[in-house]
Amino acid sequence: MKRNFIGYGKEKPKILWPQENKIAVSFVVNIEEGAELSISSGDSQNEHVYENNKIKILDIPDLCMESHFEYGLRSGIWRIF
């Protein structure tokens, strides 16, 4: 697919919201729920999305990553409520 990356310059597109509204607001709440890969849960490897542990050196649980994902259910959701 050919894409056009030319900017709009001084001629910005006119955006018309429904019913002539002036603003649109979107709230997105993301809670990590603990569905990550974890050796302590029987998986073959630990999650490595945020950490640099793609090279499997030791077959031990990654407590830093596990606590990262546990935060959502232990503390994060209650702060949102």
Beta strands, then each sheet from edge to edge (+ up, - down):
end
